[in-house]
């Protein structure tokens, strides 16, 4: 009898469908029984949607009703998560790799700090990669690396052109489930492509790899046939190719523009995160040396940095979990976003600045619960840290958001009033006081006992250390 239940991990999700990698079978007749297929396209059970149980990339799930012939199944249950991030929406990761670029677009401390705060809020270890290191002078690159290091992070300069820093990143990601995030156009997908190629023993430099946006490989023949027929509207084709983040070099060549040379060509490659000219760009599944990639390996899409606004064009549109062969690591490729949201209390903000945490641990402020703004005897304010002005600015923003939320809540209470009507015996309506939700609720003795047990366990663990 064929087993139709299994446990796996969500590798990709889009709309109501998820791609699941099967790890183990449930109820198999033999412990040695292997899944007939390792990858299944599954739908999510309607009950999970009704109870608002979202299925995220990285989730461990239980599958039922598996059709091994068609490679289909249904997600019946989401297993407990070890971690969860809101932006990007992923689960069960234990490491964050933030990718910024040294140039195209240039590194800026203010936006970088907001990305770092968003990652710190998940209470996961963070590593910073400074990509496109070959586009700036060594002195300028070293200044950026030292700046990020002074904030309390490990900074790794990376160049996909020369391959510098890729070995160090491989060691950083070994055995971890890492979410790769950062602004659009920083080169996240290019770094992931390079790391995956290197994990297979292939050349992972920029000139050796190529990728196209999803769906481009299937549409390439139609586009080539249209171009060969001599259709008009070259300027329109160029604009469309730039918007999609692929084929920009091909469109410019067809319109008569000369391909860039020297340093300009190198920067053009970095705008794409990969090869940009028609001579360099190749079909997905091949490398420059002419060797065939494994059939199971599909490189991530890369696209151009906008020449008009100097930012990426959001070529990556879906969250995808990918394997690094040989290192035992998993990486999550995520869409870039320009401004991460900060969803935590203003009083918690200082805890997400590593340099402030370290300073408060070494030298305590005069007052407990110090917000490090105007309090006397504050060691953080007196230390004149580089990012302190950003801390004060973001703290003020969070306070405004908290005040707005409190105002909305107060307005809601005023609209609802302090009295509510309740049906009584005989169909009569009676008035009673409206109590605040969950404020006047009685706590059960079981909940109190559980909290005390957890408290005792925490005290014992602290004493053991």
C-alpha positions as a Markdown table, in Angstrom:
| # | Residue | x | y | z |
|---|---|---|---|---|
| 1 | Unk | 0.0 | 0.0 | 0.0 |
| 2 | Unk | 1.4 | 3.4 | -1.0 |
| 3 | Unk | 1.8 | 5.9 | 1.9 |
| 4 | Unk | -0.2 | 9.1 | 1.3 |
| 5 | Unk | 0.9 | 11.1 | 4.4 |
| 6 | Unk | 4.3 | 12.8 | 5.0 |
| 7 | Unk | 6.1 | 15.6 | 6.7 |
| 8 | Unk | 8.1 | 18.2 | 4.8 |
| 9 | Unk | 9.3 | 21.8 | 4.6 |
| 10 | Unk | 7.7 | 24.6 | 2.5 |
| 11 | Unk | 10.3 | 25.8 | 0.0 |
| 12 | Unk | 8.2 | 28.3 | -1.9 |
| 13 | Unk | 4.7 | 29.8 | -1.7 |
| 14 | Unk | 2.5 | 31.7 | -4.0 |
| 15 | Unk | -1.3 | 32.3 | -3.8 |
| 16 | Unk | -2.9 | 29.1 | -2.5 |
| 17 | Unk | -0.1 | 26.8 | -3.7 |
| 18 | Unk | 3.1 | 25.8 | -1.8 |
| 19 | Unk | 6.1 | 23.8 | -3.0 |
| 20 | Unk | 7.0 | 21.3 | -0.3 |
| 21 | Unk | 10.2 | 19.2 | 0.0 |
| 22 | Unk | 9.2 | 15.8 | 1.5 |
| 23 | Unk | 11.5 | 14.8 | 4.4 |
| 24 | Unk | 9.8 | 11.7 | 5.8 |
| 25 | Unk | 6.8 | 9.5 | 5.3 |
| 26 | Unk | 4.1 | 8.9 | 7.9 |
| 27 | Unk | 2.8 | 5.4 | 8.6 |
| 28 | Unk | 5.2 | 3.8 | 6.2 |
| 29 | Unk | 5.2 | 0.0 | 6.2 |
| 30 | Unk | 9.0 | 0.0 | 6.3 |
| 31 | Unk | 11.4 | 2.4 | 7.8 |
| 32 | Unk | 13.5 | 2.2 | 4.7 |
| 33 | Unk | 10.6 | 3.3 | 2.4 |
| 34 | Unk | 11.5 | 6.4 | 0.5 |
| 35 | Unk | 9.2 | 9.1 | -1.0 |
| 36 | Unk | 8.4 | 8.5 | -4.7 |
| 37 | Unk | 8.9 | 12.2 | -5.2 |
| 38 | Unk | 10.9 | 14.7 | -3.1 |
| 39 | Unk | 9.1 | 17.8 | -4.3 |
| 40 | Unk | 5.3 | 18.2 | -4.2 |
| 41 | Unk | 3.0 | 21.0 | -5.3 |
| 42 | Unk | 0.4 | 21.3 | -2.5 |
| 43 | Unk | -2.7 | 23.3 | -1.7 |
| 44 | Unk | -3.5 | 24.5 | 1.8 |
| 45 | Unk | -6.5 | 23.0 | 3.6 |
| 46 | Unk | -9.5 | 25.3 | 3.8 |
| 47 | Unk | -9.7 | 24.9 | 7.5 |
| 48 | Unk | -6.3 | 26.5 | 8.0 |
| 49 | Unk | -7.4 | 29.5 | 6.1 |
| 50 | Unk | -10.6 | 29.8 | 8.1 |
| 51 | Unk | -8.6 | 29.9 | 11.4 |
| 52 | Unk | -6.2 | 32.3 | 9.8 |
| 53 | Unk | -3.3 | 29.9 | 10.0 |
| 54 | Unk | -0.9 | 31.2 | 7.4 |
| 55 | Unk | 1.6 | 28.8 | 5.7 |
| 56 | Unk | 5.0 | 30.5 | 5.4 |
| 57 | Unk | 8.1 | 29.6 | 3.5 |
| 58 | Unk | 10.3 | 27.5 | 5.9 |
| 59 | Unk | 7.3 | 26.0 | 7.8 |
| 60 | Unk | 7.4 | 22.4 | 8.7 |
| 61 | Unk | 4.1 | 20.9 | 7.6 |
| 62 | Unk | 2.2 | 17.7 | 7.6 |
| 63 | Unk | 0.9 | 16.5 | 4.2 |
| 64 | Unk | -2.1 | 14.2 | 3.5 |
| 65 | Unk | -3.8 | 12.9 | 0.3 |
| 66 | Unk | -0.6 | 12.7 | -1.6 |
| 67 | Unk | -0.8 | 11.8 | -5.3 |
| 68 | Unk | 2.7 | 10.6 | -6.1 |
| 69 | Unk | 1.9 | 10.2 | -9.8 |
| 70 | Unk | 0.9 | 13.9 | -10.3 |
| 71 | Unk | 3.2 | 15.2 | -7.5 |
| 72 | Unk | 0.3 | 16.8 | -5.6 |
| 73 | Unk | -0.8 | 16.9 | -2.0 |
| 74 | Unk | -2.6 | 19.0 | 0.7 |
| 75 | Unk | -1.1 | 20.8 | 3.7 |
| 76 | Unk | -3.2 | 19.6 | 6.7 |
| 77 | Unk | -1.2 | 21.0 | 9.6 |
| 78 | Unk | 1.6 | 23.5 | 10.3 |
| 79 | Unk | 4.0 | 22.2 | 12.9 |
| 80 | Unk | 5.2 | 24.5 | 15.7 |
| 81 | Unk | 7.7 | 27.2 | 14.6 |
| 82 | Unk | 11.0 | 28.0 | 16.2 |
| 83 | Unk | 11.0 | 31.5 | 14.8 |
| 84 | Unk | 8.9 | 33.8 | 12.6 |
| 85 | Unk | 9.6 | 37.0 | 10.7 |
| 86 | Unk | 7.0 | 39.4 | 9.4 |
| 87 | Unk | 9.2 | 41.2 | 6.8 |
| 88 | Unk | 10.0 | 39.1 | 4.9 |
| 89 | Unk | 7.4 | 36.5 | 5.9 |
| 90 | Unk | 9.4 | 33.4 | 6.7 |
| 91 | Unk | 9.5 | 30.8 | 9.5 |
| 92 | Unk | 12.1 | 28.6 | 11.3 |
| 93 | Unk | 15.1 | 30.6 | 10.3 |
| 94 | Unk | 18.0 | 31.0 | 12.8 |
| 95 | Unk | 20.2 | 33.5 | 11.0 |
| 96 | Unk | 19.8 | 36.8 | 9.1 |
| 97 | Unk | 22.2 | 37.9 | 6.3 |
| 98 | Unk | 21.6 | 41.5 | 5.3 |
| 99 | Unk | 23.1 | 42.5 | 2.0 |
| 100 | Unk | 24.0 | 46.1 | 1.2 |
| 101 | Unk | 26.0 | 47.3 | -1.8 |
| 102 | Unk | 29.1 | 49.5 | -1.7 |
| 103 | Unk | 27.9 | 51.2 | -4.9 |
| 104 | Unk | 24.9 | 51.1 | -7.3 |
| 105 | Unk | 23.2 | 51.9 | -5.0 |
| 106 | Unk | 25.7 | 53.4 | -2.5 |
| 107 | Unk | 25.8 | 52.3 | 1.2 |
| 108 | Unk | 23.8 | 54.7 | 3.4 |
| 109 | Unk | 23.9 | 54.4 | 7.2 |
| 110 | Unk | 20.3 | 55.6 | 7.8 |
| 111 | Unk | 18.4 | 53.0 | 5.6 |
| 112 | Unk | 20.9 | 50.3 | 6.6 |
| 113 | Unk | 20.1 | 51.0 | 10.3 |
| 114 | Unk | 16.4 | 50.5 | 9.7 |
| 115 | Unk | 17.1 | 47.1 | 8.0 |
| 116 | Unk | 19.3 | 46.2 | 10.9 |
| 117 | Unk | 16.6 | 47.2 | 13.5 |
| 118 | Unk | 14.0 | 45.1 | 11.6 |
| 119 | Unk | 16.4 | 42.1 | 11.8 |
| 120 | Unk | 17.3 | 42.7 | 15.4 |
| 121 | Unk | 13.6 | 42.7 | 16.4 |
| 122 | Unk | 13.5 | 39.0 | 15.5 |
| 123 | Unk | 16.3 | 38.3 | 18.1 |
| 124 | Unk | 18.3 | 36.4 | 15.6 |
| 125 | Unk | 22.1 | 36.6 | 14.9 |
| 126 | Unk | 22.8 | 39.1 | 12.1 |
| 127 | Unk | 25.7 | 39.1 | 9.5 |
| 128 | Unk | 26.2 | 42.0 | 7.1 |
| 129 | Unk | 27.5 | 41.5 | 3.5 |
| 130 | Unk | 28.8 | 44.5 | 1.6 |
| 131 | Unk | 28.4 | 43.5 | -2.0 |
| 132 | Unk | 29.9 | 45.0 | -5.2 |
| 133 | Unk | 33.2 | 45.6 | -3.4 |
| 134 | Unk | 35.1 | 45.8 | -6.7 |
| 135 | Unk | 33.2 | 49.0 | -7.7 |
| 136 | Unk | 34.8 | 51.2 | -5.0 |
| 137 | Unk | 38.4 | 51.9 | -3.9 |
| 138 | Unk | 39.9 | 49.7 | -1.2 |
| 139 | Unk | 40.1 | 52.7 | 1.2 |
| 140 | Unk | 36.4 | 53.5 | 0.8 |
| 141 | Unk | 35.4 | 49.8 | 1.2 |
| 142 | Unk | 37.4 | 49.5 | 4.4 |
| 143 | Unk | 35.7 | 52.5 | 5.8 |
| 144 | Unk | 32.3 | 51.0 | 5.2 |
| 145 | Unk | 33.4 | 47.7 | 6.8 |
| 146 | Unk | 34.9 | 49.4 | 9.8 |
| 147 | Unk | 31.7 | 51.5 | 10.2 |
| 148 | Unk | 29.4 | 48.4 | 10.3 |
| 149 | Unk | 31.8 | 46.6 | 12.6 |
| 150 | Unk | 31.8 | 49.5 | 15.0 |
| 151 | Unk | 28.0 | 49.1 | 15.2 |
| 152 | Unk | 28.5 | 45.5 | 16.6 |
| 153 | Unk | 28.1 | 43.4 | 13.5 |
| 154 | Unk | 30.3 | 41.1 | 11.4 |
| 155 | Unk | 30.8 | 42.7 | 8.0 |
| 156 | Unk | 31.9 | 40.6 | 5.0 |
| 157 | Unk | 33.0 | 42.5 | 1.8 |
| 158 | Unk | 31.8 | 40.5 | -1.2 |
| 159 | Unk | 32.4 | 40.8 | -4.9 |
| 160 | Unk | 30.6 | 38.4 | -7.3 |
| 161 | Unk | 32.8 | 39.6 | -10.1 |
| 162 | Unk | 36.1 | 38.5 | -8.5 |
| 163 | Unk | 34.6 | 35.9 | -6.0 |
| 164 | Unk | 36.1 | 37.7 | -3.0 |
| 165 | Unk | 34.3 | 37.0 | 0.3 |
| 166 | Unk | 32.3 | 34.1 | -1.1 |
| 167 | Unk | 34.3 | 31.5 | 0.8 |
| 168 | Unk | 33.9 | 33.4 | 4.1 |
| 169 | Unk | 30.1 | 33.7 | 3.5 |
| 170 | Unk | 30.0 | 30.0 | 2.8 |
| 171 | Unk | 31.4 | 29.3 | 6.2 |
| 172 | Unk | 29.1 | 31.8 | 7.9 |
| 173 | Unk | 26.0 | 30.1 | 6.3 |
| 174 | Unk | 27.2 | 26.5 | 7.0 |
| 175 | Unk | 24.6 | 24.5 | 8.8 |
| 176 | Unk | 22.2 | 27.4 | 9.2 |
| 177 | Unk | 18.8 | 28.4 | 7.9 |
| 178 | Unk | 19.5 | 32.0 | 6.7 |
| 179 | Unk | 17.1 | 34.6 | 5.4 |
| 180 | Unk | 18.8 | 36.9 | 2.9 |
| 181 | Unk | 17.3 | 40.3 | 3.0 |
| 182 | Unk | 18.2 | 43.9 | 2.1 |
| 183 | Unk | 17.2 | 46.7 | -0.3 |
| 184 | Unk | 16.3 | 46.0 | -3.9 |
| 185 | Unk | 19.3 | 46.1 | -6.2 |
| 186 | Unk | 21.9 | 45.1 | -3.6 |
| 187 | Unk | 22.7 | 41.8 | -5.3 |
| 188 | Unk | 21.0 | 39.3 | -3.0 |
| 189 | Unk | 20.0 | 36.9 | -5.8 |
| 190 | Unk | 23.5 | 37.2 | -7.4 |
| 191 | Unk | 25.2 | 36.2 | -4.2 |
| 192 | Unk | 22.9 | 33.3 | -3.7 |
| 193 | Unk | 23.5 | 32.1 | -7.3 |
| 194 | Unk | 27.3 | 32.3 | -6.7 |
| 195 | Unk | 27.1 | 30.4 | -3.4 |
| 196 | Unk | 24.9 | 27.7 | -4.9 |
| 197 | Unk | 27.3 | 27.2 | -7.9 |
| 198 | Unk | 30.3 | 27.1 | -5.6 |
| 199 | Unk | 28.6 | 24.5 | -3.4 |
| 200 | Unk | 28.5 | 22.3 | -6.4 |
| 201 | Unk | 32.1 | 22.9 | -7.2 |
| 202 | Unk | 31.4 | 25.2 | -10.2 |
| 203 | Unk | 32.7 | 28.7 | -10.9 |
| 204 | Unk | 30.5 | 31.2 | -9.0 |
| 205 | Unk | 31.8 | 34.5 | -10.3 |
| 206 | Unk | 29.6 | 36.9 | -12.2 |
| 207 | Unk | 31.0 | 36.1 | -15.6 |
| 208 | Unk | 30.4 | 32.4 | -15.1 |
| 209 | Unk | 26.8 | 32.5 | -14.2 |
| 210 | Unk | 23.6 | 33.7 | -15.7 |
| 211 | Unk | 20.0 | 33.9 | -14.8 |
| 212 | Unk | 16.8 | 35.3 | -16.2 |
| 213 | Unk | 13.6 | 36.4 | -14.4 |
| 214 | Unk | 11.0 | 33.7 | -13.9 |
| 215 | Unk | 9.1 | 32.9 | -17.1 |
| 216 | Unk | 11.7 | 34.6 | -19.3 |
| 217 | Unk | 13.2 | 31.3 | -20.6 |
| 218 | Unk | 9.8 | 30.2 | -21.9 |
| 219 | Unk | 9.1 | 33.5 | -23.5 |
| 220 | Unk | 12.6 | 34.0 | -25.0 |
| 221 | Unk | 11.9 | 32.2 | -28.2 |
| 222 | Unk | 8.8 | 34.3 | -28.9 |
| 223 | Unk | 10.7 | 37.5 | -28.2 |
| 224 | Unk | 13.6 | 36.4 | -30.4 |
| 225 | Unk | 11.1 | 35.6 | -33.2 |
| 226 | Unk | 9.5 | 39.0 | -32.9 |
| 227 | Unk | 12.9 | 40.8 | -33.0 |
| 228 | Unk | 14.0 | 38.7 | -36.0 |
| 229 | Unk | 10.8 | 39.7 | -37.9 |
| 230 | Unk | 12.0 | 43.3 | -37.6 |
| 231 | Unk | 9.1 | 44.6 | -35.6 |
| 232 | Unk | 9.2 | 48.3 | -34.9 |
| 233 | Unk | 9.1 | 50.2 | -31.5 |
| 234 | Unk | 12.7 | 49.6 | -30.4 |
| 235 | Unk | 12.5 | 52.3 | -27.7 |
| 236 | Unk | 9.4 | 50.6 | -26.3 |
| 237 | Unk | 11.2 | 47.3 | -26.1 |
| 238 | Unk | 14.1 | 48.9 | -24.3 |
| 239 | Unk | 11.8 | 50.4 | -21.7 |
| 240 | Unk | 9.9 | 47.2 | -21.2 |
| 241 | Unk | 13.1 | 45.2 | -20.8 |
| 242 | Unk | 14.4 | 47.6 | -18.2 |
| 243 | Unk | 11.1 | 47.4 | -16.3 |
| 244 | Unk | 11.3 | 43.7 | -16.1 |
| 245 | Unk | 14.9 | 43.8 | -15.0 |
| 246 | Unk | 16.2 | 41.6 | -17.8 |
| 247 | Unk | 17.4 | 41.8 | -21.3 |
| 248 | Unk | 18.3 | 45.5 | -21.1 |
| 249 | Unk | 21.6 | 44.9 | -22.9 |
| 250 | Unk | 19.9 | 43.0 | -25.7 |
| 251 | Unk | 17.3 | 45.8 | -26.2 |
| 252 | Unk | 20.0 | 48.5 | -26.3 |
| 253 | Unk | 22.1 | 46.5 | -28.8 |
| 254 | Unk | 19.1 | 46.0 | -31.1 |
| 255 | Unk | 18.4 | 49.7 | -31.0 |
| 256 | Unk | 21.9 | 50.5 | -32.2 |
| 257 | Unk | 23.4 | 51.6 | -28.8 |
| 258 | Unk | 27.0 | 50.6 | -28.3 |
| 259 | Unk | 27.7 | 48.2 | -25.4 |
| 260 | Unk | 29.7 | 49.7 | -22.5 |
| 261 | Unk | 33.4 | 49.0 | -22.3 |
| 262 | Unk | 35.9 | 48.9 | -19.5 |
| 263 | Unk | 34.8 | 50.2 | -16.1 |
| 264 | Unk | 31.4 | 51.2 | -17.6 |
| 265 | Unk | 30.8 | 47.6 | -18.6 |
| 266 | Unk | 31.7 | 46.4 | -15.1 |
| 267 | Unk | 29.2 | 48.8 | -13.5 |
| 268 | Unk | 26.6 | 47.7 | -16.1 |
| 269 | Unk | 27.0 | 44.1 | -15.0 |
| 270 | Unk | 26.4 | 45.2 | -11.4 |
| 271 | Unk | 23.3 | 47.1 | -12.3 |
| 272 | Unk | 21.9 | 43.7 | -13.4 |
| 273 | Unk | 23.4 | 41.7 | -10.6 |
| 274 | Unk | 24.5 | 39.5 | -13.5 |
| 275 | Unk | 25.4 | 39.6 | -17.1 |
| 276 | Unk | 23.8 | 42.5 | -19.0 |
| 277 | Unk | 24.8 | 42.4 | -22.6 |
| 278 | Unk | 23.5 | 40.0 | -25.2 |
| 279 | Unk | 26.9 | 38.3 | -25.5 |
| 280 | Unk | 27.1 | 37.7 | -21.8 |
| 281 | Unk | 23.5 | 36.8 | -21.0 |
| 282 | Unk | 22.7 | 33.1 | -21.5 |
| 283 | Unk | 19.8 | 30.8 | -21.0 |
| 284 | Unk | 19.1 | 29.5 | -17.5 |
| 285 | Unk | 20.7 | 26.2 | -16.8 |
| 286 | Unk | 24.1 | 26.8 | -18.3 |
| 287 | Unk | 27.4 | 28.3 | -17.3 |
| 288 | Unk | 29.9 | 30.2 | -19.4 |
| 289 | Unk | 32.3 | 27.3 | -19.6 |
| 290 | Unk | 29.7 | 25.4 | -21.5 |
| 291 | Unk | 29.1 | 22.9 | -18.7 |
| 292 | Unk | 25.5 | 21.9 | -18.0 |
| 293 | Unk | 24.1 | 22.6 | -14.6 |
| 294 | Unk | 22.2 | 19.8 | -12.7 |
| 295 | Unk | 18.6 | 19.6 | -13.8 |
| 296 | Unk | 17.4 | 20.3 | -10.3 |
| 297 | Unk | 19.3 | 23.6 | -10.1 |
| 298 | Unk | 17.5 | 26.7 | -11.3 |
| 299 | Unk | 19.4 | 30.0 | -10.8 |
| 300 | Unk | 17.6 | 32.9 | -9.2 |
| 301 | Unk | 16.4 | 35.8 | -11.4 |
| 302 | Unk | 18.5 | 39.0 | -11.5 |
| 303 | Unk | 17.7 | 42.4 | -12.8 |
| 304 | Unk | 19.0 | 45.9 | -13.4 |
| 305 | Unk | 19.3 | 48.8 | -11.1 |
| 306 | Unk | 17.3 | 51.7 | -12.4 |
| 307 | Unk | 19.4 | 54.3 | -14.1 |
| 308 | Unk | 16.8 | 56.9 | -13.3 |
| 309 | Unk | 16.4 | 56.5 | -9.6 |
| 310 | Unk | 19.5 | 54.4 | -8.7 |
| 311 | Unk | 17.5 | 51.6 | -7.0 |
| 312 | Unk | 16.6 | 48.0 | -7.9 |
| 313 | Unk | 13.5 | 47.1 | -9.8 |
| 314 | Unk | 12.2 | 44.3 | -7.5 |
| 315 | Unk | 13.2 | 41.4 | -9.9 |
| 316 | Unk | 12.7 | 38.9 | -7.1 |
| 317 | Unk | 8.9 | 38.8 | -6.3 |
| 318 | Unk | 8.5 | 35.6 | -4.2 |
| 319 | Unk | 10.1 | 34.2 | -1.1 |
| 320 | Unk | 12.0 | 31.0 | -1.9 |
| 321 | Unk | 13.9 | 28.5 | 0.3 |
| 322 | Unk | 17.0 | 27.2 | -1.4 |
| 323 | Unk | 19.6 | 24.5 | -0.5 |
| 324 | Unk | 23.4 | 25.0 | -0.4 |
| 325 | Unk | 24.7 | 21.6 | -1.4 |
| 326 | Unk | 27.7 | 20.4 | 0.6 |
| 327 | Unk | 27.5 | 23.0 | 3.4 |
| 328 | Unk | 24.2 | 21.7 | 4.9 |
| 329 | Unk | 22.8 | 25.2 | 4.8 |
| 330 | Unk | 19.6 | 26.7 | 3.6 |
| 331 | Unk | 19.1 | 30.2 | 2.3 |
| 332 | Unk | 15.9 | 32.2 | 1.8 |
| 333 | Unk | 15.9 | 34.5 | -1.2 |
| 334 | Unk | 13.5 | 37.4 | -0.5 |
| 335 | Unk | 12.1 | 40.4 | -2.5 |
| 336 | Unk | 13.9 | 43.7 | -1.8 |
| 337 | Unk | 11.9 | 46.5 | -0.1 |
| 338 | Unk | 12.8 | 50.1 | 0.3 |
| 339 | Unk | 11.6 | 50.8 | 3.8 |
| 340 | Unk | 11.2 | 48.1 | 6.4 |
| 341 | Unk | 8.5 | 48.7 | 9.0 |
| 342 | Unk | 9.5 | 48.8 | 12.7 |
| 343 | Unk | 6.8 | 47.1 | 14.7 |
| 344 | Unk | 8.0 | 47.2 | 18.3 |
| 345 | Unk | 7.5 | 49.6 | 21.3 |
| 346 | Unk | 9.7 | 52.7 | 21.5 |
| 347 | Unk | 10.9 | 51.7 | 24.9 |
| 348 | Unk | 12.5 | 48.6 | 23.4 |
| 349 | Unk | 14.3 | 50.4 | 20.6 |
| 350 | Unk | 17.7 | 50.8 | 22.4 |
| 351 | Unk | 17.9 | 47.0 | 22.9 |
| 352 | Unk | 18.2 | 46.6 | 19.1 |
| 353 | Unk | 21.4 | 48.7 | 18.9 |
| 354 | Unk | 24.2 | 46.3 | 19.8 |
| 355 | Unk | 26.6 | 49.2 | 20.7 |
| 356 | Unk | 24.0 | 50.5 | 23.2 |
| 357 | Unk | 23.4 | 47.1 | 24.7 |
| 358 | Unk | 27.1 | 46.6 | 25.2 |
| 359 | Unk | 27.6 | 50.1 | 26.7 |
| 360 | Unk | 24.6 | 49.6 | 29.1 |
| 361 | Unk | 26.0 | 46.2 | 30.3 |
| 362 | Unk | 29.4 | 47.7 | 31.0 |
| 363 | Unk | 28.3 | 51.0 | 32.5 |
| 364 | Unk | 24.8 | 51.3 | 33.8 |
| 365 | Unk | 22.7 | 54.5 | 33.5 |
| 366 | Unk | 21.8 | 56.4 | 36.7 |
| 367 | Unk | 18.1 | 55.5 | 36.3 |
| 368 | Unk | 16.5 | 52.2 | 35.7 |
| 369 | Unk | 14.4 | 52.1 | 32.5 |
| 370 | Unk | 16.4 | 55.0 | 31.0 |
| 371 | Unk | 15.3 | 55.8 | 27.5 |
| 372 | Unk | 18.6 | 57.4 | 26.7 |
| 373 | Unk | 17.1 | 60.7 | 25.6 |
| 374 | Unk | 17.2 | 63.5 | 28.2 |
| 375 | Unk | 17.7 | 61.6 | 31.5 |
| 376 | Unk | 20.6 | 62.8 | 33.6 |
| 377 | Unk | 23.4 | 60.3 | 34.1 |
| 378 | Unk | 22.8 | 58.5 | 30.9 |
| 379 | Unk | 25.9 | 56.7 | 29.7 |
| 380 | Unk | 24.5 | 56.2 | 26.2 |
| 381 | Unk | 23.8 | 59.9 | 25.6 |
| 382 | Unk | 27.2 | 60.9 | 27.0 |
| 383 | Unk | 29.1 | 58.3 | 24.8 |
| 384 | Unk | 28.2 | 60.3 | 21.6 |
| 385 | Unk | 27.7 | 57.1 | 19.5 |
| 386 | Unk | 27.7 | 57.5 | 15.8 |
| 387 | Unk | 24.1 | 56.2 | 15.4 |
| 388 | Unk | 22.7 | 58.1 | 18.4 |
| 389 | Unk | 21.0 | 60.8 | 16.3 |
| 390 | Unk | 19.3 | 58.0 | 14.3 |
| 391 | Unk | 18.2 | 56.4 | 17.6 |
| 392 | Unk | 16.6 | 59.7 | 18.7 |
| 393 | Unk | 14.9 | 60.2 | 15.3 |
| 394 | Unk | 13.5 | 56.7 | 15.2 |
| 395 | Unk | 12.4 | 56.8 | 18.8 |
| 396 | Unk | 10.4 | 59.9 | 18.1 |
| 397 | Unk | 8.8 | 58.2 | 15.1 |
| 398 | Unk | 7.8 | 55.2 | 17.2 |
| 399 | Unk | 6.3 | 57.4 | 19.9 |
| 400 | Unk | 4.2 | 59.2 | 17.3 |
| 401 | Unk | 2.9 | 55.8 | 16.1 |
| 402 | Unk | 2.1 | 54.7 | 19.7 |
| 403 | Unk | 0.2 | 58.0 | 20.3 |
| 404 | Unk | -1.8 | 57.5 | 17.2 |
| 405 | Unk | -2.7 | 54.0 | 18.1 |
| 406 | Unk | -3.7 | 55.1 | 21.6 |
| 407 | Unk | -5.9 | 57.9 | 20.1 |
| 408 | Unk | -7.6 | 55.4 | 17.8 |
| 409 | Unk | -8.3 | 53.0 | 20.7 |
| 410 | Unk | -9.7 | 55.9 | 22.9 |
| 411 | Unk | -12.0 | 56.9 | 20.0 |
| 412 | Unk | -13.2 | 53.4 | 19.6 |
| 413 | Unk | -14.1 | 53.2 | 23.3 |
| 414 | Unk | -16.0 | 56.5 | 23.1 |
| 415 | Unk | -18.0 | 55.3 | 20.2 |
| 416 | Unk | -18.9 | 52.0 | 21.9 |
| 417 | Unk | -19.7 | 53.7 | 25.2 |
| 418 | Unk | -19.5 | 52.4 | 28.7 |
| 419 | Unk | -22.8 | 50.5 | 28.8 |
| 420 | Unk | -24.0 | 47.6 | 26.6 |
| 421 | Unk | -27.4 | 46.0 | 26.4 |
| 422 | Unk | -27.9 | 42.3 | 27.1 |
| 423 | Unk | -30.9 | 40.0 | 26.6 |
| 424 | Unk | -32.5 | 38.7 | 29.8 |
| 425 | Unk | -35.3 | 36.2 | 30.6 |
| 426 | Unk | -38.5 | 36.9 | 29.0 |
| 427 | Unk | -36.9 | 38.8 | 26.1 |
| 428 | Unk | -36.2 | 41.8 | 28.2 |
| 429 | Unk | -33.2 | 44.0 | 27.5 |
| 430 | Unk | -31.0 | 45.0 | 30.4 |
| 431 | Unk | -28.1 | 47.4 | 30.7 |
| 432 | Unk | -24.7 | 46.4 | 32.1 |
| 433 | Unk | -21.3 | 47.9 | 32.3 |
| 434 | Unk | -19.0 | 47.3 | 29.3 |
| 435 | Unk | -15.7 | 45.9 | 30.6 |
| 436 | Unk | -12.4 | 46.3 | 28.9 |
| 437 | Unk | -11.5 | 43.2 | 26.8 |
| 438 | Unk | -9.1 | 40.8 | 28.7 |
| 439 | Unk | -8.6 | 43.3 | 31.5 |
| 440 | Unk | -11.3 | 42.0 | 34.0 |
| 441 | Unk | -10.9 | 38.4 | 32.9 |
| 442 | Unk | -10.2 | 36.0 | 35.8 |
| 443 | Unk | -7.0 | 34.1 | 35.4 |
| 444 | Unk | -7.4 | 30.4 | 36.0 |
| 445 | Unk | -5.3 | 28.6 | 38.6 |
| 446 | Unk | -3.9 | 26.4 | 35.9 |
| 447 | Unk | -2.5 | 29.4 | 34.1 |
| 448 | Unk | -1.0 | 30.8 | 37.3 |
| 449 | Unk | 0.6 | 27.4 | 38.1 |
| 450 | Unk | 2.1 | 27.2 | 34.6 |
| 451 | Unk | 3.6 | 30.7 | 34.9 |
| 452 | Unk | 5.1 | 29.9 | 38.3 |
| 453 | Unk | 6.6 | 26.7 | 36.8 |
| 454 | Unk | 8.2 | 28.6 | 34.0 |
| 455 | Unk | 9.5 | 31.2 | 36.4 |
| 456 | Unk | 11.1 | 28.5 | 38.6 |
| 457 | Unk | 12.7 | 26.9 | 35.5 |
| 458 | Unk | 14.1 | 30.2 | 34.4 |
| 459 | Unk | 15.6 | 30.8 | 37.8 |
| 460 | Unk | 17.2 | 27.4 | 37.9 |
| 461 | Unk | 18.7 | 27.8 | 34.4 |
| 462 | Unk | 20.1 | 31.2 | 35.4 |
| 463 | Unk | 21.6 | 29.6 | 38.5 |
| 464 | Unk | 23.2 | 26.8 | 36.5 |
| 465 | Unk | 25.0 | 29.4 | 34.4 |
